[in-house]
Amino acid sequence: MLPKVADPRIPEELPTARLLLRRWRSSDLDSLAQMFAQPEVWEFPFARGLTREETELRLSRYIETWEHDGFGKYAVELSGDGPLIGCVGLELATWFHEIEGEVEIGWRLDPRYWGDGYATEAALASLKVGFDRLGLDRIVAVVEPANLASLRLAEKIGLRVVRETLEPKFGRLLEVFVVEREIFEEATGSQTAVEDGLHSAKVLDTTTRAH
Ligand SMILES: CC(C)(COP(=O)(O)OP(=O)(O)OC[C@H]1O[C@@H](n2cnc3c(N)ncnc32)[C@H](O)[C@@H]1OP(=O)(O)O)[C@@H](O)C(=O)NCCC(=O)NCCS
């Protein structure tokens, strides 16, 4: 049963080897607005950067989602009081009827920090929270086929494509990915990482993922 209010099983602060994943604060607006204004951050789906007002609305939604659902996407910081570098984590899918009611993983990093494995690290930590703390049986992701970085990231953390579909509102082609709890636990060696604060979050070897 998914929580509907702040739930002590869900860490509001989640340290990984190099990152701190944490709940959002309204004071994140300046950093987030700078990040989200860059067109490459929102190439998928909007092909443009966001205005400050649009980011402000999104930030309010991130904050409200945590308050309402007891979990949500995390603000991602570099460890040791480092800068905000992105937004990664789980959310109840409400935007697309085909996955409504499922828990979806999403990711978006500042381009200055792409290519260093940070998205992989944050996404694996988020999946572990979903399986070990929320007790989910499966987690989904939805990626546009042209979004090569996201396709690779999804594969790398153990998600597999289950179908291609057309999103009716904007007519976008989308790949629907899924990872089940057993597959994830088999591949990562399971619960221990959450118990030790996720410091041991291990990158999945692509040879172990499900097809
Ligand atoms: C998707 C995103 C979060 C990946 O961030 P990242 O920090 O570069 O990811 P990682 O460094 O953890 O890399 C994960 C894998 O993706 C691969 N990758 C990264 N960019 C890639 C690209 N442009 N093309 C192909 N593969 C790519 C990496 O090489 C790595 O795979 P490998 O270990 O086999 O080499 C980042 O590109 C991003 O924020 N994109 C814009 C936001 C977005 O599109 N979000 C998704 C909406 S569905």
The ligand as an SDF file (V2000), in Angstrom:
LIG
                    3D

 48 50  0  0  0  0  0  0  0  0999 V2000
   19.8100   11.1520  -19.0180 C   0  0  0  0  0  0  0  0  0  0  0  0
   20.8210   11.8300  -18.1070 C   0  0  0  0  0  0  0  0  0  0  0  0
   20.2280   12.0270  -16.7220 C   0  0  0  0  0  0  0  0  0  0  0  0
   22.0770   10.9280  -18.0190 C   0  0  0  0  0  0  0  0  0  0  0  0
   22.9820   11.5580  -17.1480 O   0  0  0  0  0  0  0  0  0  0  0  0
   24.5210   11.1400  -17.0600 P   0  0  0  0  0  0  0  0  0  0  0  0
   25.0670   11.7640  -15.8310 O   0  0  0  0  0  0  0  0  0  0  0  0
   25.2200   11.4460  -18.3320 O   0  0  0  0  0  0  0  0  0  0  0  0
   24.4100    9.5620  -16.8890 O   0  0  0  0  0  0  0  0  0  0  0  0
   25.5720    8.5710  -16.4510 P   0  0  0  0  0  0  0  0  0  0  0  0
   26.8960    9.2750  -16.4760 O   0  0  0  0  0  0  0  0  0  0  0  0
   25.1500    7.8990  -15.2020 O   0  0  0  0  0  0  0  0  0  0  0  0
   25.5760    7.5590  -17.6850 O   0  0  0  0  0  0  0  0  0  0  0  0
   24.6650    6.5110  -17.8310 C   0  0  0  0  0  0  0  0  0  0  0  0
   24.9540    5.7580  -19.1410 C   0  0  0  0  0  0  0  0  0  0  0  0
   24.4400    6.5200  -20.2320 O   0  0  0  0  0  0  0  0  0  0  0  0
   25.4640    6.6760  -21.2030 C   0  0  0  0  0  0  0  0  0  0  0  0
   25.2420    7.9520  -21.8800 N   0  0  0  0  0  0  0  0  0  0  0  0
   25.2930    9.1910  -21.3610 C   0  0  0  0  0  0  0  0  0  0  0  0
   25.0290   10.0970  -22.3160 N   0  0  0  0  0  0  0  0  0  0  0  0
   24.8110    9.3970  -23.4570 C   0  0  0  0  0  0  0  0  0  0  0  0
   24.4750    9.7620  -24.7900 C   0  0  0  0  0  0  0  0  0  0  0  0
   24.2980   11.0560  -25.1450 N   0  0  0  0  0  0  0  0  0  0  0  0
   24.3230    8.7830  -25.7050 N   0  0  0  0  0  0  0  0  0  0  0  0
   24.4640    7.4730  -25.3830 C   0  0  0  0  0  0  0  0  0  0  0  0
   24.7770    7.0580  -24.1150 N   0  0  0  0  0  0  0  0  0  0  0  0
   24.9490    8.0210  -23.1880 C   0  0  0  0  0  0  0  0  0  0  0  0
   26.7400    6.6890  -20.3900 C   0  0  0  0  0  0  0  0  0  0  0  0
   27.8850    6.4310  -21.2200 O   0  0  0  0  0  0  0  0  0  0  0  0
   26.4350    5.5630  -19.4180 C   0  0  0  0  0  0  0  0  0  0  0  0
   26.5500    4.2910  -20.0000 O   0  0  0  0  0  0  0  0  0  0  0  0
   27.9240    3.4140  -19.9060 P   0  0  0  0  0  0  0  0  0  0  0  0
   28.2800    3.3330  -18.4640 O   0  0  0  0  0  0  0  0  0  0  0  0
   27.5820    2.1540  -20.5500 O   0  0  0  0  0  0  0  0  0  0  0  0
   28.9880    4.1870  -20.6550 O   0  0  0  0  0  0  0  0  0  0  0  0
   21.2430   13.2100  -18.7040 C   0  0  0  0  0  0  0  0  0  0  0  0
   21.6860   13.0100  -20.0170 O   0  0  0  0  0  0  0  0  0  0  0  0
   20.1240   14.2310  -18.6920 C   0  0  0  0  0  0  0  0  0  0  0  0
   19.8730   14.8720  -17.6800 O   0  0  0  0  0  0  0  0  0  0  0  0
   19.4590   14.4080  -19.8380 N   0  0  0  0  0  0  0  0  0  0  0  0
   18.4170   15.4270  -19.9730 C   0  0  0  0  0  0  0  0  0  0  0  0
   17.1740   15.1140  -19.1900 C   0  0  0  0  0  0  0  0  0  0  0  0
   16.3710   13.9890  -19.7610 C   0  0  0  0  0  0  0  0  0  0  0  0
   16.2890   13.7910  -20.9730 O   0  0  0  0  0  0  0  0  0  0  0  0
   15.7320   13.2500  -18.8610 N   0  0  0  0  0  0  0  0  0  0  0  0
   14.9260   12.1230  -19.2050 C   0  0  0  0  0  0  0  0  0  0  0  0
   13.5740   12.4210  -19.6300 C   0  0  0  0  0  0  0  0  0  0  0  0
   12.7370   10.8610  -19.9460 S   0  0  0  0  0  0  0  0  0  0  0  0
  1  2  1  0
  2  3  1  0
  2  4  1  0
  2 36  1  0
  4  5  1  0
  5  6  1  0
  6  7  2  0
  6  8  1  0
  6  9  1  0
  9 10  1  0
 10 11  2  0
 10 12  1  0
 10 13  1  0
 13 14  1  0
 14 15  1  0
 15 16  1  0
 15 30  1  0
 16 17  1  0
 17 18  1  0
 17 28  1  0
 18 19  1  0
 18 27  1  0
 19 20  2  0
 20 21  1  0
 21 22  1  0
 21 27  2  0
 22 23  1  0
 22 24  2  0
 24 25  1  0
 25 26  2  0
 26 27  1  0
 28 29  1  0
 28 30  1  0
 30 31  1  0
 31 32  1  0
 32 33  2  0
 32 34  1  0
 32 35  1  0
 36 37  1  0
 36 38  1  0
 38 39  2  0
 38 40  1  0
 40 41  1  0
 41 42  1  0
 42 43  1  0
 43 44  2  0
 43 45  1  0
 45 46  1  0
 46 47  1  0
 47 48  1  0
M  END
$$$$
